[in-house]
Amino acid sequence: MLLDVDVGGGAVSLPMSTVDQQRVRRTRVGLIAHDPARAQAGYTLFTPMFSDGTVYLVDMGGDVVHTWRLPYRPGLYGYLLDNGHLFYSGKVMEDLKRFEAWARFKAGTVLEVDWNGKIVWEVKHPDHHHDARKLRNGNVVLLCLRPIPAALHARIKGGLAGSEIDGTIYADYLLEVTTRGEVVWEWRSWEHLDFETEVITLQDRREEWTHGNTVAELPDGNLVVSFRNISTVAIVERRTGNIVWKLGGPPLAQQHDPRPLPNGNLLIFDNGPHRRDHPAPYSRVIEVDPRAGTIVWEYRDQSLFDFFSPYISGAQRVANGNTLICEGCDGRIFEVTPEGLVVWEYVNPHFFVEQGRPGLNNWVFRAFRYTPEEIERARRA
């Protein structure tokens, strides 16, 4: 008996079975664990990465208490602003064929919506991907990508030889725009990164040099950026465009989500495939003191291979000092104490087909915990 599955490019026939063929869903989804005495009370916001554009807010029991239904599929997530509105990056379903992975992480639009989903403003840009943030000055910073000058190709080291896409190599740049879409600032990675030290991981394709996945604003107005393909986190001085601090691999290995903390440190999800300082791939979350360049806190699972997400993912330090971790490729969101004890765990129960690929997944790019007071303010906004 065959089951017809729509994979975006037409139906394919798969063998039918009484056993669920999705491993994560077969294991268990929804709320897995909760220690009310140690977990940070509140609500968790997440967006299934390949969904129809629904953003979910669940309580500590794993029950959905609110949803936003956006006019775009995720590109790749949303989060709450200080004013209680949802800031969301959406995927514009055009220009999806620059290279194989582009359709997966392309965005193309950012918008701010209220509690009921009413759009306050929207900005589109064809090069936008992965991340965007509302800045304190009211503008928006977009993580973007375009081909770099051909004269620079020979200076880019690493990657699989001959894997450029039609002789083109893409790299990241940042744009600051107003909410009307006016460009007020631009920064290009190829004008500031070091070609000698920023080397593509040998197993990656040369269609991209940097593969940015995060941009975030620091308290002083500078920007922190994460580049996966070169295992580098860098701080960009807004005034000059200079890179004033960076951390590479090792210790990093294709990291995501360097998140500024109130103490001046950075919380980083260190994904861990293709580690240069360890024979096995594994994920961890680290807190880095940029002033000393040292790791001051680390979470990894007691069993090295039970915590691993080779792509996406992130972490948030929550109000009680615990850390909320999004193990993206399993759709797993869990909270740990400073000592590394798991006190809350939830697995995204919403599964979707990634465009152009068979099979289901429940990937979550990032997740966020908000206190009851923050959600009440969002309701009233």
C-alpha positions in Angstrom: 0.0 0.0 0.0 1.3 3.5 -0.9 0.8 6.9 0.6 0.8 10.0 -1.6 2.7 12.9 0.0 2.8 16.4 -1.5 6.4 17.6 -1.3 5.9 21.0 -2.9 7.1 19.9 -6.4 4.4 17.2 -6.9 3.3 14.1 -5.1 5.5 11.1 -4.4 4.4 7.6 -3.3 5.8 6.3 0.0 5.2 2.8 1.5 2.3 2.9 4.0 2.9 1.6 7.6 1.0 1.6 10.8 4.1 2.9 12.5 4.7 6.7 12.4 7.8 7.2 10.2 8.7 10.6 11.8 11.2 9.7 14.5 10.7 12.8 16.7 6.9 12.6 16.6 7.0 8.8 17.2 9.1 9.4 20.3 6.9 12.1 22.0 5.8 15.7 21.4 4.3 18.5 23.4 5.1 19.0 27.1 7.7 16.4 28.2 8.8 17.7 31.6 8.1 20.5 34.1 9.6 21.3 37.5 7.4 24.3 38.7 9.7 25.0 41.6 12.8 25.6 39.4 11.4 26.7 36.0 10.9 30.3 35.1 7.1 30.8 35.0 5.8 32.3 31.8 4.9 31.7 28.2 7.1 30.3 25.4 6.8 31.7 21.9 8.0 29.7 18.8 7.4 29.5 15.1 7.6 26.2 13.2 10.2 26.9 10.6 8.3 25.5 7.6 4.8 26.3 8.7 2.1 28.4 7.0 3.0 31.5 9.1 1.5 30.6 12.4 3.3 31.8 15.5 2.5 29.9 18.8 2.5 31.0 22.4 2.2 28.2 24.9 1.9 28.2 28.7 4.0 26.1 31.1 1.7 23.2 30.6 2.4 23.2 26.9 -1.1 24.4 26.0 -1.5 27.0 23.2 -2.9 30.3 24.7 -2.5 32.5 21.6 -1.5 32.4 18.0 -0.6 35.0 15.3 -1.5 34.0 11.7 0.9 36.0 9.4 0.5 36.5 5.7 3.9 34.9 5.0 5.6 31.6 5.8 8.4 32.1 8.4 11.6 33.6 7.2 12.6 32.4 9.8 10.9 33.5 13.1 9.3 36.2 15.2 9.8 37.7 18.7 8.0 40.3 20.9 9.2 43.9 21.0 9.3 46.0 24.1 6.0 47.6 23.1 4.3 44.1 23.1 4.0 43.9 19.3 5.3 40.9 17.3 8.3 41.5 15.0 8.3 38.9 12.3 10.5 38.0 9.3 8.5 36.4 6.5 9.4 34.4 3.4 8.5 36.0 0.1 7.9 33.1 -2.3 9.9 34.6 -5.2 13.5 34.4 -6.3 14.1 31.1 -4.5 16.7 29.6 -6.8 19.9 31.5 -6.2 21.4 28.2 -4.9 20.1 25.0 -3.3 19.8 26.2 0.4 18.5 29.7 -0.4 14.9 28.6 -0.5 15.3 27.2 3.0 16.6 30.4 4.8 15.5 33.2 2.5 13.1 35.8 4.1 12.4 38.9 2.1 10.1 40.9 4.4 9.9 42.1 8.0 6.7 43.4 9.6 5.4 44.5 13.0 2.0 43.4 14.1 -0.1 43.9 17.1 -1.6 41.2 19.4 -4.4 40.6 17.0 -2.1 40.4 13.9 -2.9 43.8 12.5 0.1 45.0 10.5 1.7 48.3 11.8 4.3 48.5 9.0 6.1 46.3 6.6 9.5 46.5 4.8 10.5 44.2 1.9 14.0 43.5 0.5 14.9 40.7 -1.9 18.4 40.0 -0.3 17.1 39.7 3.2 17.5 36.3 4.9 17.7 34.6 8.4 17.5 37.6 10.7 16.4 41.2 11.3 16.0 43.3 14.4 14.1 46.4 15.4 16.8 48.9 16.6 16.4 51.2 19.6 16.3 54.2 17.3 13.2 52.8 15.6 14.9 51.6 12.4 15.4 48.0 11.4 18.7 46.2 10.6 18.4 43.5 7.9 20.8 40.6 7.4 21.3 40.4 3.6 23.2 38.5 1.0 24.5 39.1 -2.5 27.3 38.1 -4.9 30.7 39.4 -4.0 33.0 41.0 -6.6 34.5 38.3 -8.8 38.0 39.7 -8.2 37.7 38.5 -4.6 36.9 34.9 -5.4 40.5 33.7 -5.4 41.1 35.2 -1.9 38.3 33.0 -0.3 39.8 29.9 1.2 38.3 26.6 2.2 35.1 24.8 1.1 34.6 22.1 -1.5 36.6 22.9 -4.6 34.5 23.9 -7.6 31.3 24.2 -5.6 30.7 27.8 -6.5 27.2 28.4 -8.0 27.6 29.2 -11.7 31.0 30.9 -10.9 29.3 33.0 -8.2 30.1 33.3 -4.4 27.6 35.0 -2.1 28.4 36.8 1.1 26.6 38.8 3.7 26.0 42.5 4.2 23.9 44.5 6.7 21.4 47.2 5.9 19.8 49.7 8.3 16.5 50.9 7.0 13.6 53.0 8.2 10.2 51.4 8.6 9.4 53.1 5.3 12.3 51.1 3.6 14.8 54.0 3.3 18.4 52.8 3.5 20.4 54.8 6.0 23.5 52.6 6.6 25.2 49.6 4.9 28.0 47.3 6.0 29.7 44.7 3.7 31.4 41.6 5.2 33.9 41.3 2.3 35.3 44.8 3.1 36.0 44.1 6.8 36.6 40.4 7.4 40.0 38.8 7.0 40.3 36.4 4.0 43.3 34.8 5.6 41.6 33.7 8.8 37.9 33.5 7.9 38.1 30.2 6.1 35.0 28.2 4.9 34.6 24.9 6.7 36.1 22.3 4.4 32.9 20.3 4.1 30.8 23.4 3.0 30.1 24.5 -0.5 31.7 27.6 -1.9 28.5 29.1 -3.1 28.5 31.1 0.2 31.5 32.5 2.0 30.1 33.7 5.3 26.5 32.4 5.7 25.3 34.9 8.3 22.6 33.7 10.6 22.3 36.4 13.3 22.5 40.2 13.7 21.7 41.8 17.1 22.2 45.2 18.7 24.5 45.7 21.7 23.7 48.2 24.5 26.3 50.6 23.0 24.6 50.5 19.5 27.2 48.3 17.9 26.1 45.1 16.2 27.1 41.5 16.8 26.9 39.2 13.8 27.2 35.4 13.5 28.7 33.8 10.4 28.2 30.0 10.3 30.4 28.9 7.3 33.5 30.5 8.8 32.6 29.8 12.5 33.0 33.4 13.4 31.1 35.8 15.7 32.1 39.5 15.2 31.2 42.8 16.8 30.8 45.6 14.2 31.3 49.2 15.3 28.5 51.1 13.8 30.3 54.4 13.6 33.3 53.2 11.6 32.2 49.7 10.3 35.4 48.2 11.9 35.3 44.8 13.5 36.3 45.6 17.1 36.1 42.0 18.4 35.7 38.5 17.0 35.8 34.9 18.1 36.4 32.0 15.7 36.9 28.3 15.7 37.9 26.7 17.9 36.2 27.1 20.2 33.3 27.9 17.9 31.9 25.4 15.3 29.2 26.8 13.0 27.4 28.6 15.8 24.1 30.5 15.9 22.4 33.2 18.0 25.1 35.2 19.8 22.8 37.0 22.3 23.9 40.0 24.4 23.5 39.6 28.1 23.0 42.4 30.7 26.5 41.6 32.2 28.1 42.4 28.8 28.7 38.7 27.9 27.4 36.8 24.9 25.3 33.7 25.1 26.0 31.5 22.0 24.5 28.3 20.7 27.6 26.4 19.5 26.1 23.9 17.0 29.3 21.8 16.8 29.4 20.0 13.4 32.9 19.7 11.9 34.6 20.7 15.2 38.3 21.3 14.7 39.2 20.6 18.4 37.2 17.4 18.9 36.6 14.3 16.9 32.9 14.1 17.6 30.1 16.5 16.6 28.0 17.7 19.6 26.2 20.9 20.5 26.6 23.1 23.6 25.5 26.5 24.8 28.3 28.8 26.0 28.5 32.1 27.7 31.5 34.1 26.5 33.1 37.1 28.2 34.3 39.3 25.2 36.6 41.3 27.4 38.6 38.3 28.4 37.8 36.1 25.5 36.9 33.3 27.8 34.0 30.8 28.2 32.5 31.5 31.7 29.6 29.1 31.5 28.7 26.0 29.4 25.8 23.6 29.0 26.1 20.3 27.3 24.2 17.1 27.8 25.5 14.4 30.2 25.5 12.1 27.2 27.6 13.9 24.5 25.4 12.8 21.6 21.9 13.4 23.2 22.1 17.2 22.5 23.0 18.0 18.9 21.5 20.3 16.3 23.8 20.7 13.3 21.7 23.7 12.0 19.6 26.6 13.3 18.9 26.8 17.1 19.5 29.4 19.9 19.4 30.2 23.6 18.0 32.8 25.9 18.9 33.7 29.5 15.6 34.0 31.3 14.5 36.2 34.2 15.4 33.7 37.0 18.9 33.0 35.7 18.0 29.8 33.9 18.7 29.3 30.2 16.0 28.4 27.6 17.5 26.4 24.8 16.1 25.8 21.3 17.6 22.5 19.9 16.2 23.5 16.5 16.5 20.4 14.3 14.5 18.3 16.8 12.0 21.1 17.5 13.0 20.7 21.2 12.8 23.6 23.6 14.0 23.1 27.1 15.1 25.1 30.1 18.2 24.4 32.3 19.4 25.8 35.6 22.9 27.3 35.9 24.0 23.9 37.2 22.7 22.2 34.0 19.5 20.6 35.4 16.6 20.3 32.9 13.5 21.8 34.5 11.2 22.2 31.5 11.0 20.5 28.2 8.6 20.8 25.2 8.8 19.4 21.7 7.1 21.2 18.9 4.1 19.0 17.8 3.6 20.8 14.4 5.2 19.0 11.5 5.6 20.3 7.9 7.1 19.3 4.6 10.1 21.4 3.6 9.6 22.7 0.1 11.3 20.4 -2.4 12.1 17.7 0.1 10.2 14.6 1.1 9.5 13.8 4.7 8.2 15.9 7.7 10.1 17.9 10.2 9.3 20.2 13.2 12.3 22.5 13.0 12.2 25.7 15.2 14.7 28.4 14.4 14.4 30.2 17.8 12.2 30.2 20.9 11.6 32.8 23.6 10.2 32.7 27.1 8.2 35.7 28.3 7.1 36.4 31.9 3.3 36.7 32.6 3.8 40.5 33.1 5.4 40.8 29.6 2.5 38.9 28.0 -0.1 41.0 29.8 1.6 44.1 28.5 1.5 42.6 25.0 -2.2 41.9 25.3 -2.9 45.5 26.3 -0.6 47.0 23.6 
